[in-house]
Amino acid sequence: MELLRNAVRPYAWGSRTTIAELLGRPVPTPHPEAELWMGAHPGDPSHVVDSAGTSYSLLARIEADPTGQLGAATAARWGNRLPFLLKVLAVEEPLSIQAHPSAAQAASGYAVEEAAGIHRDAANRNYPDPTAKPELVCALTEFHALAGFRDPHRTIELLESLRTPGLSPHIDLLVGQPNPDGLRALFTTWITLPQPALDRLLPDLLDACVAHVKARGAFTRECRTVLELGESYPGDAGVLAALLLNRLVLQPGEAIYLPAGNLHAYLHGTGVEILANSDNILRGGLTPKHVDVPELLRVLDFGCGDMPVSTGDQTGRLRTYRTEAPEFELSRIEWADGESDEVPLPRARPLILVCTEGSVTVDGVPLRRGQSVWVPASDPDLSVHADGRAQVFVATVGAEAPAHDTL
């Protein structure tokens, strides 16, 4: 077990205070800080720090000893690479509306772009790697997001409350087909509208949203979101797409799982995210970056309904957010004031632990808020202990590992 030194990613949508405060650095920072990466992503791997203070790339450490670091089963299954990436997200401004491909879609898209000779760092590259990118985010603060297509009957109620002459034919399209096929048709219509048509439709829609908010209508939260997005991304088709998605507010400890094809956008808040170790993103709006509409439509899942929110399956003090993703599994351990249980950690799998509140000890090694550790699969049995209020997240490979490895 060794401490990690992790990369901070300075994207424009990030916070000038959240990650710096977590790491005990001065605030505000000169530039927004959006993500703290913990793992072995080739673009910005963590470094393990030994007892002498010398640091080594975790990516290089795993490549030099995949069986010792990952365990034989994980190394064989995932091609000698850590299949997950753990992050702390600090969302100050909305991210782009986006979806991620399945494993089969990623493999085929990657092969097509490789054959076409598109550089893997090119701005118009959709598939820099051939792997899926499912993800799960667990809220540390109140966390706002758009995720998954809302039940179309409920969306019709929302659109009817905003009906304008320009919007009417679009509403009627969904009324005539209130199902996933209708959602596909409406979304496709909106995302392919010529810019002049968008410029005519959006102002009246935004005026209708203002009126709805002033009247304290049933969809006030959704309308406020559309107004905020319209101000930040004027003339963007993603503003329309936001009308079709579930508007979620996660409380601390609540999580959502975003499988392949789920259209989503994070809006505001701090959370712990675990995802497959991939960079494949298909964007649908709210961004100046590359948007490939045909490819996005190829990967989108237009299944609809309420977005499931998880509080985890509890075993003792451990809460595990179980998903279908084989690449990862995330658990949370929480202690209240006056509590000091010792919690055993799963074995025979690689682990990353990050302390997000208070301080803990991992087999006698102190871990304060903002610090993280790497635990190779070959390490002996370990446990984590707190003396008072604390919270730790535990990341490992997915639930399809051998039965004796499960949490």
N, C-alpha and C positions, 0 to 999 in steps of 0.2 A: 504494500500500500504506500502510495506517495502523493504528496500534494501536487495540485495542478496550477500552472500559470496559463491563463486563458486569454484569448483574443477578444477585443471589443470591436464591433462593427459599427462605423459611424454613418448610418443611413440618415437621410434627411427627415424621415418620419419619426425619429427617435426623440429621447428626452435628454435635457441637459443636466438632470439631477438624479434620476432613478438609479441607473447603474453605478454612477459615481458614489452615491450614498451607500449602496449595497457593498461596494468594495472599499469603503472608508476613505475615498478621495475627496478633495475639495470640490465644492459646487458653487455656481454653475460651471459646467465645462465649456470650453471655447466653441465646441461644435456638438450637435446632437449625437447621442450614443443610443443605438437601437437594439443591439443584440450582444449578449455575452455567450460565446461559443465554447462548449465543453465537449471535446471528442477528438477524432482523428480525421477530420475533413481535410482533404489535400489542399484546399484553398487557404486554410488558417488553422492548422492543428494546434491543440493544446501542447504544453510542455510539462513533463513530469520533473519535479524538483527533488533531488535526493537529500539525504541528511546533511551532506556537506554544502548544500546550496547550489550544486551544479544542476543545470537543466538539460533535458533531452527531449527531442520531438516525440510525442506519443505515437505519431504515425510511423516514424522510423523504428521506435521500440517494438511496435506490433509487427512490422515487416521483418524485423530481425528474429523475432521469436513468436510467431503466430500461435503456436500450440500452447506455450506457456502463458501468453498474455490473454488469449481469447478462449482457451480450452479447445480440445480436439474437435468436439462436435461443431462449435461455432466456426472454427477455422475451416473445417471441411465444407460447411454449408455456405459460408459467405465469402469464399475465395480469399481467405487470409486478410479480411478487412473488417473493421468495426462497423456493423451495419446501421448504427444509429448515431444521431447527433443530438446533444442536449443543449438547450438554450435558455437564457432568461431574456424575455422580450420586454422592451419599454416603449409602448406605442403611444406617442403623443399626437400624431396625425394619422389619418386613415392610410392603410396599405392599399395596393391595387386589388381590384376584384380578380380572382385567379382560381385555377383548378390545377390538379396534378394528375398525371396519367397512371394507369395501371401498369403492372410489370410488362404485360404483353404489348401495350401501346407504347411504352417507353422503349422497349427493345426494337420494335419496328420503326418508330420515329427516328431513333438513333441511327439505325442502319441506313435509312433513306438519306439522312443528312451527311453521314460519313461518305456514302457513295457520291453525293453531290459535291463533296469537297468543301463544305461550309466549315470554317475554322471554329473550333469548340468555344472560343471566346468571342465569336462574332455577335454583334447586337441582334441579328436576326436568327440566331440559333435557338431553337426550341428545346433540343434534347442534347445537352452537353454530356450526358451519361446515359447508359441503357437500363436504368433501374427506376422502380416506382418511388413515390414520395408521399406515402401516407403520413399524417401527423396528428398529434394530440396536444391541446393546450389546456393547462390547469391555471386558474386564476390565483394570483397572489393579492391583488386588489380587485375592486369591482372592474370587470373586464367586458367591454362592449364589442360586439361582432355582428356581422351578417354572415349567415351560413345556411346553405341548403335551400331549395325552393319551397316556399310556403305552400300550404294547401291552396289550390287554385280558387276554391270557393271563397276562402278568406281574402285572397288577393283581389278577387272581383269586388268584394265589399270595399276594400281600400280604394281601388281605382274608381268605383262608382262615386265615392265620397269626394273625388277630385275631378270628376268628369268635366272636360272642356271640349269645345268643338274639334280641336285637333286630336285629342286623346280618344274620342268616341269610337272611331273604327278599330282602334287597338283593343279597347275594352270589349267590343262586340266580338272580336276574334276569339278572345278567351272565353267569353260567355257561351259561344257556340261550341266550344271544345274544352270544357273545364277538367283537363287531365294532363298527364305528362306530354302528350303530343301537342296539346294546345300551348303549353308552356314553351315547348321547343319552337313552335311556330312564332309565338310572340317575341321570345328572346331573340330569335334569328332575325325577325323583322327589325327590332330595335337596334341590334348591334351592327346591322348593315345599312341603316338609314344614311343617305347622303348628308353631308354636313349642313347644307341649306335647310333640309327638312328638320334636322335636329335643332337648328337655330330658330325655327318657327315654333316647334313643339315645346321646347323646354321652358321658355319664359312664362307661358300661360300655366304650365304645370307648376312651376315654382310659386306663381301667384296663388294658385289654388291651395298649395301647401301652406302658405302664409295664412290664408283665410281659415283653413282647417285648424291650425295651431291656435289662432286667436279665438276660435269658437270652442277650443278644448275638446276637439273631436276624439273619437275612439282610437284614431291612428296618429295621435299627436307625436309619439316618439318616432314613428316611422317617417312622418313628415319633417320633423326637425332634422333627422339624419339626411334626408334628401336635400333639404335646404343647405345644410353644412357642406355636403358633397358638391352641390351645384355652385356654391361660392368658391370652393377650392379648385374645382375642375369644370369651369364653364364650357358648355357645348360638348360635353363628354357623354357618350352613350352609356357609360357605366352608371351615370346618375339614374337613368331609366331602369337599368338592370337591378339596381338596389331596391326598386319597388317590388320585385318578385321574390326576395329572399327573406328568410326568418331574421327578425331583429332580436338579438339576444343580449341579456345582461347577466353575466356569470358573477356569482359571489365567491369570495375566497374559498378555495377547496373544491369548487365545481369545475368540471372539465367537459370539453367536447372533443370528439374524435372525427377527423376529416379524412374519409377514405378517398380512393381514386374517384375522380369525376365530380367531387363536391365543390360547387362554386361558393366562394367565401371571401370575406375581407375583414381584417381586424381593424377596429375603429379607435379604441382608446383603452388604456389600462396596462397593468404589469402582469405577466404570467410566466410560468415555466412551460416550455414547449419541448416535446421530444418528437423526432421525425426520422424517417429513413435517411441515410446519408447520401442524399441526391440533390441536384440543382435544377431538376426539371419543373418548369413553371409555364403554364399557358395563361396569359393575361387576357382579361376581357374589358378593361377600362380603368379609369381613375389612375392613369399613369402616362408619362411621356415615353415609356419604354415600348418595345416591340409588341404589337398585338397581331396574332395570326388567327383570324376569325375561323377559317375552315378547320384548322387544326384544333382550336378550342372546341368547336362544335363536335369534332370527332371524339373527344375525350369526355365531354360533359355527361353527367348522369342527371336526367330530368325527373327522376323519382322525387316525390314531394310529400310534404307533411311536416309535423313538428320535428325540430332538431333534438335528438336525445341529449340530455345533460346528465353527467355521471358524478356521483360523489365518491365513487370507489367501493370496492368490496373489502370489508374490514375483517381482518384476522388479528386479534389482539390489538396492538397499537398500530399495526400496519394497514394502510389503505392502498389497494392496488387498482389502477384504472385499466381494466382488461379490455383488449380490442382484438380484432382479427389480424392485426399486423404482425407478421413473424419477425420483423426487424427490431422491434422494441417492446419494452414493458416499463411503465412508470409507476412507482409507488411513493406514498407520502407517509412520513412518521411525524407525529405531533405530540408534544408534551405541554400540559398546562402548568401554571404556577404550582409549585409544591410536588409535582410528579417527577419521578426519576427512574422509570423502568429501563431495563436493559433489553434491547431488541436484537435478536440474531439476524444476520444478513444472509441472503441466498448465496449458495456456493456453486462451484463448478461453472460459473458464468462470469464474464467480465462485468464490473460495476463502476459507475460514476456516482458519487454522492456529492450533493451540494447543500450547504446549510443556508437557509433563507431567513431564519429568525433565531435569535439567541445564540447559544453555543453548545456544542456537544463534544464528546470524545469518541473516537473510533479505535477500540482496543488501546486505550490510554493516550492516543494522539489527539490533541485538542484541535477542534475545527470551529472557527468563529464564523459569524454571519458573512456571507459572500465568498467563503473559501470552499474549495472542492477537492476531492481526492479520487485517484484512480486505483481500483482494486483489481489486479489480474486474476484470471480464473484459477491460477495455480496457488494463490495465497491460501493459508489455512483458514479455518472457520473464524469469522469476525463477528463482532456485535457493536452496536452504537448505543451510547448512553448519554442522557441529559440530566441536568440537575436544575429543574425549573423550566420556564416557558422556552420552547424551542421548536424548530421545524426543519426537517431534512427531507429532500427528495432523493430517491434511489432509482437510477436508470440502469437497465440491463437489456439483454436480447429478449426476443418475444416468447410468448407462451407455448409455441410449438417446439420448444427445447425438450429434451428427454424428461420424463415424468419426475425423476428424482431431483431435477434442477428447479422445479417450480417453487414459487414463493409460498 
